Amino acid sequence: MTETLDLADYRRHVADLYAAVRSSLDPSQAWAEWRKGRDALFASHSQSPVPPDQRGGFRESPFFDYDPALRVLADVEPVDEQVALIDNSGAGTTRFIRFGVARIEIRRQPVALDLYWLDSYGGGLFLPFRDLSSGTLTYGGGRYLLDGAKGADLGRQGGALVLDFNFSYHPSCVWDDRWSCPLAPPGNRIPIEIRAGERLTEQGPTRRGA
């Protein structure tokens, strides 16, 4: 019971961090504060993805520098809903509903990313992706941009979905194999390198698999 309540507390803190981001008028400053709050959770919270024996030496998660050009607004195109069983880093799959496509432009190149809804009670918007940094500078299984089930939601602006790749982060399985996380599916591969968001370094998580 204690572990379950701790998990609820962790998610509450994460949701508060994203609420502060959505209310900020300065995305880069909001990003800096978000990182600071996230690092504090990683270093001390019982539900941190960082293994317990490593939390004492944890200082910060490695990130690329903030790039304002990688904060974009997405037009969402509805599609016929269909079930998607997305492979996990561990055994099995997680059931989502593909319900739309987010259309954006990055470095003058059009990009389409599938949008998913977690198919369980409460649900949650889910947007993972892989890019040309995956498997080298970032985790091979991709990164998460939005995960509404855990409060990771950047909101909307003028009806468009806010996608700020500076806030993209690694799934918990990068830090510890005890976590099994959905991986970015084939439809969400970006054909350029996204040098924004969480990255791998010698000081941070070093898994590259998938």
C-alpha positions in Angstrom: 0.0 0.0 0.0 2.8 2.4 0.9 4.4 1.9 -2.5 1.2 2.6 -4.3 0.6 5.8 -2.4 4.2 6.9 -3.0 3.7 6.4 -6.7 0.6 8.5 -6.6 2.6 11.2 -4.8 5.4 11.0 -7.5 2.9 11.5 -10.3 1.3 14.4 -8.4 4.6 16.1 -8.2 5.2 15.5 -12.0 1.8 16.9 -12.8 2.6 20.0 -10.7 5.8 20.5 -12.7 3.9 20.4 -16.0 1.2 22.7 -14.7 3.9 25.3 -14.0 5.3 24.9 -17.5 1.9 25.4 -19.1 1.3 28.6 -17.1 4.7 30.1 -17.8 5.2 32.8 -20.5 8.9 31.9 -20.9 9.3 28.3 -22.3 13.1 28.3 -21.8 12.8 29.4 -18.1 10.0 27.0 -17.6 12.2 24.2 -19.0 15.0 25.1 -16.6 12.6 25.0 -13.6 11.1 21.7 -14.8 14.5 20.2 -15.0 15.4 21.3 -11.6 12.2 19.9 -10.1 12.6 16.6 -12.0 16.2 16.2 -10.9 15.1 16.7 -7.3 12.5 13.9 -7.6 15.1 11.6 -9.3 17.5 12.2 -6.5 15.3 11.7 -3.5 11.8 10.3 -4.2 11.2 6.6 -3.4 9.6 6.2 -6.9 12.5 7.7 -8.7 13.5 5.7 -11.8 17.1 6.0 -10.6 18.2 2.8 -8.7 18.2 3.4 -4.9 21.9 2.7 -4.6 22.7 5.4 -7.2 20.4 8.2 -5.9 23.0 9.5 -3.4 25.4 10.4 -6.2 22.8 11.7 -8.6 23.1 15.4 -9.5 21.2 16.0 -12.8 19.9 14.2 -15.8 21.9 15.1 -19.0 20.1 17.3 -21.6 20.9 19.0 -24.8 20.8 22.8 -24.6 17.4 24.4 -25.0 16.6 25.1 -28.7 13.6 27.4 -29.2 13.3 26.2 -32.8 12.2 22.8 -31.5 9.2 24.1 -29.8 6.4 23.7 -32.3 2.6 23.8 -32.6 1.0 20.7 -34.1 -2.2 20.5 -36.2 -4.0 17.3 -35.2 -5.6 15.3 -37.9 -8.2 12.8 -36.7 -8.0 9.2 -38.0 -10.2 6.2 -37.6 -9.5 4.8 -34.2 -7.6 1.5 -34.1 -6.1 -0.6 -31.4 -2.3 -0.5 -31.2 -0.3 -3.0 -29.1 3.0 -1.3 -28.5 6.0 -3.3 -27.6 7.5 -2.8 -24.2 11.2 -2.7 -23.2 10.5 -5.8 -21.1 8.0 -8.6 -21.9 4.7 -8.0 -23.6 2.9 -5.0 -25.0 0.8 -2.1 -23.8 -2.6 -1.5 -25.4 -3.2 2.0 -26.8 -5.7 3.5 -29.2 -4.3 5.4 -32.2 -6.7 8.3 -32.6 -4.9 11.1 -34.5 -1.8 12.4 -36.3 0.2 15.4 -35.2 1.5 17.3 -38.2 4.5 19.6 -37.7 7.5 21.1 -39.4 11.0 20.6 -38.1 14.0 22.3 -39.8 11.7 23.0 -42.8 10.8 19.3 -43.1 7.3 18.0 -42.6 6.9 15.4 -39.9 3.8 13.3 -39.0 3.6 11.6 -35.6 0.9 9.2 -34.5 -1.0 10.2 -31.3 -2.1 7.5 -28.9 -4.5 7.2 -26.0 -3.8 4.7 -23.2 -6.6 2.1 -23.4 -7.2 1.7 -19.7 -9.3 3.4 -17.0 -8.4 7.1 -16.9 -6.3 6.8 -20.1 -3.9 9.4 -21.1 -2.4 11.0 -24.2 0.8 9.3 -25.3 3.4 10.6 -27.8 6.7 8.7 -28.1 9.2 9.1 -30.9 12.6 8.0 -32.3 14.9 10.1 -34.4 18.4 9.8 -35.9 20.0 10.3 -32.4 18.3 7.2 -31.1 20.8 4.4 -30.3 23.7 6.8 -30.2 23.1 10.1 -28.4 19.8 9.0 -27.0 18.1 5.7 -26.0 17.5 3.4 -29.0 13.9 2.7 -27.9 13.0 6.3 -28.3 11.9 9.1 -26.0 8.6 10.4 -24.7 7.3 13.9 -25.5 3.9 13.5 -23.9 2.6 10.9 -21.4 -0.7 12.1 -20.0 -1.1 9.1 -17.7 1.8 10.5 -15.7 0.9 14.2 -16.0 3.4 14.9 -18.8 1.2 17.3 -20.8 2.4 20.6 -22.4 -1.2 21.7 -23.3 -2.6 23.5 -26.3 -2.2 26.9 -27.8 -4.8 28.4 -30.0 -6.3 25.0 -30.6 -2.9 23.5 -31.6 -1.1 20.9 -29.6 2.2 22.2 -28.0 5.1 19.9 -28.8 8.4 21.1 -27.3 11.1 18.6 -28.0 13.3 20.2 -25.3 11.0 18.5 -22.8 11.4 15.0 -24.4 12.7 12.5 -21.9 13.8 8.9 -21.6 11.4 6.2 -20.3 12.2 4.8 -16.9 13.6 1.6 -18.3 16.7 3.5 -19.4 17.6 4.0 -15.8 16.7 0.6 -14.4 15.6 -2.8 -15.9 13.0 -3.2 -13.2 10.8 -0.9 -15.3 9.1 -2.1 -18.5 8.1 0.8 -20.7 6.4 1.1 -24.1 8.8 1.8 -27.0 8.3 4.3 -29.8 6.5 2.4 -32.6 7.6 2.5 -36.3 5.1 5.2 -37.3 6.8 7.7 -35.0 10.4 7.7 -36.4 11.6 11.2 -37.3 14.1 11.2 -40.2 16.4 13.9 -38.7 18.4 14.2 -35.5 16.6 15.9 -32.7 19.3 17.5 -30.5 16.9 18.6 -27.8 15.7 16.9 -24.6 17.2 14.2 -22.5 20.3 12.5 -23.8 22.8 9.8 -22.9 26.3 10.7 -21.5 28.9 8.9 -19.5 27.5 10.6 -16.4 23.9 9.7 -17.1 22.0 6.6 -18.2 24.0 4.6 -20.8 21.6 2.0 -22.1 21.2 2.2 -25.9 19.3 -1.1 -26.7 16.2 -1.6 -28.7 
